[in-house]
Amino acid sequence: MSYTCCFYKSIRDVPGEAWASLRTGAADFYTDPRFIAVVEENIPEAKQYWSLLVYDQANRPVGSASLCLYLLDAAVLSPPGHRHRLRAIRRLWPGCLLVPVLFCGLPFSAGQSHLRIAAGADTEEVLRQMDLAMTRLARQSRAVAIVCKEFTDGDLLRTDYLCELGYVRGPSLPMNYFADGFHNFDEFCGALRSHYRYKIHRSQRKFAAAGFRVAHFRGAEAVPHYTDEVHQLYLAVHDRSEAQLETLPAAFFRRLAAACGDGVQLTAIFQGPRIVAFSWGIFAGSAYQNVFVGFDYALNNEFDLYFNLMANDLDQALRLGAREVQVGQTTDVFKSRIGCVRQPRYVYAKGTRWFTARPLRWTRSLLMPPPVAIPDRDLYHAATANAATPAFAARHPGGDGD
């Protein structure tokens, strides 16, 4: 088949009908042109953005992708204990270990792919044309590598063709999914073994006794509550994260809520008039994703703010009808304690220079290590698994009592 690839310097330049034909409606939030425009205009860390469309011989769109050129901090691949040494080096050499990388994806770490291929299209030819276009862009931009992110197990049958084009596949951070089959957080708690339920109720009582207030805001109504002071809570969490990729400015969150309306939710915990913890979430059809959080660490140690923030955010999403809930790619041990299970994510990478191509193949196990194992937890009563949905029962076989 004769496919051709066109690229555009902004999502605003892309033919709207062609782009829309490759989306799956409201459930495909991360290819929504409104979302992409907010990213392009409010995350300055990316040096350049492009949108790609692949057309077949009849000039029908058969593939799309969002790209960005990003200065990747190679220090994120080093052990946490070595990073303070790098900070000292960067006082004298600010650009140390900052390398330009072309991403098939956007600088918004949500564990989502930004590549779409039409049903019935020649997948291999779509990927081949995209690779040719990305290779040209990478050379023009002096990027040392191309990275395509992030793909699920179900994607691999199609995307593994990238390995034949010179890419290597490796694991990314897994995505945590909240246990399915529940309609609110209380229902989930009722399914737990007694000692797990006791710990949750103890944290909830401590939180309630301190007089905190929880509120949920959708779309534009969230904007005035997300002040620069509240944004400092996000920065505090980001600075302690082991996976420090992009740093999102406060304006990004405000403009995202204003542009995407009810698809965006802010859950906030108030102490008096002050927000002391928050989470941003995304609704996409029947799915919900908790994407970024912030909280006061001093209060967290005393009142379990993070747990109560997550519990209230999950409860709201379930009560609003979410049937698939994703809660991010970090703090896996904590999330396993509230019923989350991990599903793999994968990335593909290819060096575009002689000094990156072969070393990337030789060192991929170091650059893309497997996820750290977390303890297995037997959270549920046997009766819960017997009465639950088939999907829940498959994931959680249950125990034999308390």
C-alpha positions as CSV (number, residue, x, y, z in Angstrom):
1,M,0.0,0.0,0.0
2,S,1.1,3.6,-0.7
3,Y,0.8,5.5,2.5
4,T,2.0,9.1,3.1
5,C,2.7,11.0,6.3
6,C,2.0,14.7,7.0
7,F,3.1,16.6,10.0
8,Y,1.9,19.8,11.5
9,K,3.6,22.2,14.0
10,S,0.5,22.5,16.1
11,I,-2.7,20.6,16.7
12,R,-4.5,23.8,15.7
13,D,-3.1,23.4,12.2
14,V,-4.4,19.8,11.8
15,P,-7.5,19.1,9.7
16,G,-10.2,18.6,12.3
17,E,-12.3,16.0,10.5
18,A,-9.3,13.8,9.7
19,W,-8.0,13.9,13.3
20,A,-11.5,13.3,14.7
21,S,-12.0,10.2,12.5
22,L,-9.2,8.4,14.4
23,R,-10.5,9.1,17.9
24,T,-13.0,7.0,19.9
25,G,-15.1,9.9,21.0
26,A,-15.3,11.3,24.6
27,A,-13.5,8.2,26.0
28,D,-10.3,9.3,24.0
29,F,-9.5,12.3,26.2
30,Y,-5.8,12.4,25.5
31,T,-6.3,12.9,21.7
32,D,-8.9,15.7,22.3
33,P,-7.5,18.7,20.4
34,R,-8.5,20.9,23.4
35,F,-6.2,18.9,25.7
36,I,-3.4,18.8,23.2
37,A,-3.6,22.6,22.7
38,V,-3.4,23.2,26.4
39,V,-0.3,21.0,26.6
40,E,1.3,22.8,23.6
41,E,0.6,26.2,25.0
42,N,1.4,25.7,28.7
43,I,4.2,23.2,29.1
44,P,7.3,25.1,27.9
45,E,9.7,22.4,28.9
46,A,9.1,20.7,25.5
47,K,11.1,22.6,22.8
48,Q,8.7,21.8,20.0
49,Y,5.5,20.0,19.2
50,W,4.1,18.2,16.1
51,S,1.0,16.3,15.1
52,L,1.2,13.5,12.5
53,L,-1.4,12.2,10.2
54,V,-0.9,9.2,7.9
55,Y,-3.1,8.9,4.8
56,D,-3.8,5.9,2.6
57,Q,-3.8,5.8,-1.2
58,A,-7.4,7.1,-1.2
59,N,-6.4,10.1,1.0
60,R,-8.2,8.7,4.0
61,P,-6.6,9.2,7.5
62,V,-5.4,5.8,8.8
63,G,-3.0,6.9,11.6
64,S,-2.2,9.8,14.0
65,A,0.3,10.7,16.6
66,S,1.3,13.6,18.9
67,L,5.1,14.3,19.1
68,C,7.3,16.5,21.2
69,L,11.0,17.3,21.4
70,Y,12.0,17.2,25.0
71,L,15.3,17.6,26.9
72,L,15.2,14.4,28.9
73,D,17.0,14.5,32.2
74,A,19.1,11.3,32.1
75,A,19.5,11.6,35.9
76,V,16.0,10.1,36.3
77,L,17.6,6.8,35.3
78,S,20.2,7.0,38.0
79,P,19.7,5.7,41.6
80,P,18.1,8.3,43.9
81,G,21.3,8.5,46.1
82,H,23.3,9.7,43.1
83,R,21.1,12.6,42.2
84,H,22.3,15.0,44.8
85,R,25.8,14.7,43.3
86,L,24.4,15.6,39.9
87,R,22.8,18.7,41.4
88,A,26.2,19.8,42.6
89,I,27.7,19.2,39.2
90,R,24.9,21.2,37.5
91,R,25.9,24.3,39.5
92,L,28.9,24.5,37.2
93,W,27.6,22.6,34.2
94,P,23.8,23.3,33.9
95,G,23.3,21.1,30.8
96,C,25.0,18.0,32.2
97,L,23.0,14.8,31.3
98,L,20.2,16.7,29.6
99,V,19.7,15.1,26.2
100,P,17.3,16.0,23.4
101,V,14.8,13.2,22.7
102,L,11.9,13.0,20.3
103,F,8.9,11.5,22.0
104,C,5.9,9.9,20.3
105,G,3.7,11.2,23.1
106,L,3.3,14.3,25.1
107,P,5.0,15.7,28.2
108,F,2.1,14.7,30.5
109,S,2.8,11.5,32.4
110,A,-0.4,9.7,32.5
111,G,0.6,6.3,31.2
112,Q,-1.2,6.8,27.9
113,S,-0.3,6.4,24.3
114,H,-0.8,9.2,21.8
115,L,-0.7,7.0,18.7
116,R,-3.8,5.9,16.9
117,I,-4.3,3.5,14.0
118,A,-7.6,3.1,12.1
119,A,-9.3,-0.3,12.1
120,G,-8.5,-2.2,8.9
121,A,-5.4,-0.1,8.1
122,D,-2.1,-1.7,7.3
123,T,-0.6,-1.3,10.7
124,E,3.0,-2.1,9.7
125,E,2.9,0.5,6.9
126,V,1.4,3.1,9.2
127,L,4.2,2.5,11.7
128,R,6.8,2.5,9.0
129,Q,5.7,5.9,7.6
130,M,5.6,7.3,11.1
131,D,9.1,6.0,11.8
132,L,10.4,7.6,8.6
133,A,8.8,11.0,9.6
134,M,10.0,10.8,13.2
135,T,13.5,9.9,12.0
136,R,13.6,13.0,9.8
137,L,12.4,15.2,12.6
138,A,14.8,13.7,15.0
139,R,17.8,14.4,12.7
140,Q,16.6,17.9,12.0
141,S,16.2,18.5,15.7
142,R,19.4,16.8,16.7
143,A,17.6,14.4,19.0
144,V,19.7,11.5,20.1
145,A,16.8,9.1,20.4
146,I,13.2,8.5,19.6
147,V,10.9,7.1,22.3
148,C,7.4,5.9,21.7
149,K,5.3,5.7,24.9
150,E,3.2,4.2,26.6
151,F,1.6,0.9,25.5
152,T,-0.5,-1.8,27.2
153,D,-0.3,-5.6,26.8
154,G,-3.1,-5.3,24.3
155,D,-1.2,-2.9,22.1
156,L,1.8,-5.1,21.6
157,L,0.5,-7.3,18.8
158,R,0.5,-4.2,16.6
159,T,3.3,-2.0,18.1
160,D,5.9,-4.8,18.3
161,Y,6.5,-4.2,14.6
162,L,8.6,-1.2,15.8
163,C,11.2,-3.7,16.9
164,E,11.7,-4.6,13.2
165,L,12.3,-0.9,12.5
166,G,15.2,-0.8,14.9
167,Y,13.5,0.0,18.2
168,V,14.0,-1.9,21.5
169,R,11.0,-2.5,23.8
170,G,11.3,-2.1,27.5
171,P,9.0,-1.8,30.5
172,S,7.7,1.5,31.7
173,L,6.1,2.2,35.1
174,P,3.0,0.0,35.5
175,M,-0.4,1.6,35.9
176,N,-2.4,1.1,39.1
177,Y,-6.1,0.2,38.6
178,F,-8.5,0.4,41.5
179,A,-10.4,-2.9,42.1
180,D,-13.5,-3.1,39.9
181,G,-17.0,-4.2,40.9
182,F,-17.6,-1.5,43.5
183,H,-19.9,1.5,43.3
184,N,-18.4,3.6,46.2
185,F,-15.5,3.4,48.7
186,D,-17.7,2.2,51.6
187,E,-18.7,-0.8,49.5
188,F,-15.0,-1.5,48.9
189,C,-14.3,-1.3,52.6
190,G,-17.1,-3.7,53.4
191,A,-15.4,-6.3,51.2
192,L,-12.1,-6.2,53.1
193,R,-10.8,-8.4,55.8
194,S,-11.4,-6.9,59.2
195,H,-7.8,-5.8,60.0
196,Y,-7.5,-3.9,56.7
197,R,-10.9,-2.4,57.3
198,Y,-9.9,-1.4,60.8
199,K,-6.9,0.5,59.6
200,I,-8.9,2.4,57.0
201,H,-11.6,3.4,59.5
202,R,-8.9,4.5,62.0
203,S,-7.5,6.9,59.4
204,Q,-10.9,8.2,58.4
205,R,-11.9,8.8,62.1
206,K,-8.6,10.7,62.7
207,F,-9.3,12.8,59.6
208,A,-12.9,13.5,60.5
209,A,-12.1,14.5,64.1
210,A,-9.6,17.1,62.8
211,G,-12.4,19.0,61.0
212,F,-11.2,18.7,57.5
213,R,-13.7,19.4,54.7
214,V,-13.7,17.7,51.2
215,A,-15.1,19.4,48.1
216,H,-15.2,18.4,44.4
217,F,-15.1,20.9,41.6
218,R,-15.6,20.2,37.9
219,G,-14.3,22.2,34.9
220,A,-14.2,26.0,35.2
221,E,-15.5,26.0,38.8
222,A,-12.1,24.5,39.8
223,V,-10.0,27.3,38.4
224,P,-10.3,30.0,41.2
225,H,-9.5,27.3,43.8
226,Y,-6.2,26.4,42.2
227,T,-4.1,29.3,43.4
228,D,-0.3,29.6,43.1
229,E,-0.2,28.7,46.9
230,V,-2.1,25.5,46.2
231,H,0.3,24.7,43.4
232,Q,3.2,24.6,45.9
233,L,1.6,21.4,47.2
234,Y,2.0,19.8,43.8
235,L,5.6,21.0,43.6
236,A,6.4,19.6,47.1
237,V,5.1,16.1,46.0
238,H,6.9,16.4,42.6
239,D,10.2,17.2,44.2
240,R,10.1,14.1,46.3
241,S,9.1,11.8,43.5
242,E,11.6,9.3,42.3
243,A,10.3,9.7,38.7
244,Q,10.7,13.4,38.1
245,L,9.9,14.0,34.5
246,E,8.0,17.1,33.4
247,T,7.2,19.9,35.9
248,L,3.7,21.3,35.1
249,P,3.0,25.0,35.8
250,A,0.0,26.2,37.7
251,A,-1.4,27.8,34.5
252,F,-1.5,24.4,32.8
253,F,-4.0,23.0,35.4
254,R,-6.2,26.1,35.4
255,R,-6.4,26.2,31.6
256,L,-7.0,22.5,31.3
257,A,-10.0,22.7,33.6
258,A,-11.3,25.8,31.8
259,A,-10.8,24.2,28.3
260,C,-12.1,20.6,29.0
261,G,-15.0,21.4,31.3
262,D,-16.6,18.4,33.1
263,G,-13.9,16.1,31.8
264,V,-11.6,17.5,34.6
265,Q,-12.2,17.2,38.3
266,L,-10.4,18.8,41.3
267,T,-10.9,17.1,44.6
268,A,-9.7,19.4,47.4
269,I,-9.3,19.0,51.2
270,F,-9.8,22.2,53.2
271,Q,-8.5,23.1,56.6
272,G,-10.6,26.1,57.4
273,P,-10.4,28.3,54.3
274,R,-7.0,26.8,53.1
275,I,-6.6,23.9,50.7
276,V,-4.1,21.5,52.2
277,A,-4.4,18.6,49.8
278,F,-5.8,18.1,46.3
279,S,-6.0,15.7,43.3
280,W,-6.7,16.4,39.7
281,G,-8.6,13.8,37.8
282,I,-9.8,13.1,34.2
283,F,-13.1,11.6,33.2
284,A,-13.0,9.8,29.8
285,G,-16.3,8.1,29.1
286,S,-16.8,5.4,31.8
287,A,-13.2,5.6,32.9
288,Y,-11.6,7.9,35.5
289,Q,-8.0,8.7,36.0
290,N,-6.4,10.3,39.1
291,V,-3.4,12.1,37.5
292,F,-1.7,14.5,39.9
293,V,-1.8,15.2,43.6
294,G,-0.4,17.6,46.1
295,F,-0.5,17.7,49.9
296,D,1.0,19.3,53.0
297,Y,3.6,16.7,54.2
298,A,3.5,18.0,57.8
299,L,-0.3,17.5,58.1
300,N,-0.1,14.2,56.2
301,N,2.1,12.6,58.9
302,E,-0.4,13.5,61.5
303,F,-3.8,13.1,59.7
304,D,-3.2,10.7,56.8
305,L,-4.1,13.3,54.2
306,Y,-2.9,11.4,51.2
307,F,-4.9,8.3,52.1
308,N,-8.0,10.3,52.8
309,L,-7.5,12.3,49.6
310,M,-7.3,9.2,47.5
311,A,-10.3,7.6,49.3
312,N,-12.5,10.6,48.7
313,D,-11.4,11.0,45.1
314,L,-12.1,7.3,44.4
315,D,-15.5,7.5,46.1
316,Q,-16.6,10.5,44.1
317,A,-15.5,8.9,40.8
318,L,-17.3,5.6,41.6
319,R,-20.5,7.4,42.6
320,L,-20.4,9.4,39.3
321,G,-20.4,6.1,37.4
322,A,-16.8,5.4,36.7
323,R,-16.3,1.7,35.9
324,E,-12.6,1.8,35.3
325,V,-10.4,3.8,37.7
326,Q,-6.7,4.4,37.2
327,V,-4.7,5.9,40.0
328,G,-1.3,6.5,38.5
329,Q,2.1,4.9,38.1
330,T,3.8,5.7,41.4
331,T,3.4,4.8,45.1
332,D,2.6,1.2,44.1
333,V,3.0,-0.2,47.6
334,F,0.6,2.3,49.1
335,K,-2.0,1.8,46.3
336,S,-1.8,-2.0,46.7
337,R,-3.1,-1.5,50.3
338,I,-6.3,0.1,48.9
339,G,-7.1,-2.6,46.5
340,C,-5.2,-1.5,43.4
341,V,-3.6,-3.9,40.9
342,R,-0.8,-3.1,38.5
343,Q,-1.0,-3.5,34.7
344,P,2.2,-3.2,32.6
345,R,3.1,-0.3,30.4
346,Y,5.9,-0.4,27.7
347,V,8.0,2.0,25.7
348,Y,10.0,1.6,22.5
349,A,13.3,3.5,22.0
350,K,15.7,3.9,19.1
351,G,19.0,5.7,19.0
352,T,19.3,8.2,16.1
353,R,23.1,8.7,16.4
354,W,26.0,6.2,16.2
355,F,26.8,6.9,19.8
356,T,23.3,6.1,21.0
357,A,21.9,3.4,18.7
358,R,24.1,0.4,19.8
359,P,24.6,1.5,23.4
360,L,20.9,1.7,23.8
361,R,20.5,-1.9,22.7
362,W,23.4,-3.0,24.9
363,T,22.2,-1.2,28.0
364,R,18.4,-1.4,27.7
365,S,18.0,-3.5,30.8
366,L,19.7,-0.7,32.8
367,L,17.9,2.1,31.1
368,M,14.5,0.4,31.2
369,P,14.7,-1.9,34.3
370,P,11.7,-4.1,35.3
371,P,9.3,-2.6,37.8
372,V,10.1,-3.2,41.4
373,A,8.1,-6.1,42.9
374,I,5.5,-5.3,45.5
375,P,4.0,-7.6,48.1
376,D,1.0,-9.7,47.3
377,R,-1.9,-8.8,49.5
378,D,-4.9,-10.9,50.4
379,L,-7.4,-8.1,51.2
380,Y,-10.8,-9.6,50.7
381,H,-13.2,-12.0,52.3
382,A,-13.7,-15.2,50.3
383,A,-17.4,-14.3,50.1
384,T,-16.5,-11.1,48.3
385,A,-14.8,-12.8,45.4
386,N,-17.7,-15.3,45.1
387,A,-20.3,-12.5,44.9
388,A,-18.3,-10.1,42.8
389,T,-18.2,-9.4,39.1
390,P,-16.3,-12.0,37.0
391,A,-13.5,-9.5,36.4
392,F,-13.1,-8.8,40.2
393,A,-13.2,-12.5,41.0
394,A,-10.4,-13.2,38.4
395,R,-8.2,-10.6,39.9
396,H,-9.0,-11.2,43.6
397,P,-9.5,-14.9,44.4
398,G,-10.0,-13.9,48.1
399,G,-9.1,-15.7,51.3
400,D,-10.9,-17.9,53.7
401,G,-12.0,-15.4,56.3
402,D,-10.5,-12.8,58.6
